[in-house]
Amino acid sequence: MILLRGPKESKHAHPPNQEEAGAVTVKANLKKVATEHPQVPPAQILRTHLSHVPSEILVELPEGENLKKAIRRVRRKDLPPNPKSLQDLEEIPERFQKTTGEAPEQFLLFDSKYDGEEDEGRVILFGTKQNLEILARSQIWFLNGTFKVSHHLYSSFYYYGQN
């Protein structure tokens, strides 16, 4: 015997909140855009996509910083895990060897893993050919040392030498 039941009665006595539903849709769209366009900074995504959202829906959205965090969290899902040791860092994935944008350029300029010498250390150089040419033509370089954000496996350093 099959017992059929009708729809369950809801304890809610109010109509659905259209603005709240709109905010859920906006957040989903922001996350989709962030995934499809990883080169676009979170702040730019918010400026572009929230400018067309009605104010009734905007008040239902989290604050801007929380939306940026959500965008970064969605993007991190596609990243490989951080290596725990140098042995864990085998090959640098192809997508991290080129710049993003309309005309991707080679960004991994050198990896000592492939230079044939067995050494305890590893040197990885990131940059673009155009930026190296600009540096080569410049008489003065201004540097910014963000060493405390360097991964624990690596060292950042300045070398200042003259020929």
Helices and strands as residue ranges (DSSP letters): H 18-36, H 42-50, H 55-58, H 64-76, G 86-88, G 94-96, E 108-111, G 112-114, E 124-126, H 129-137, G 147-149
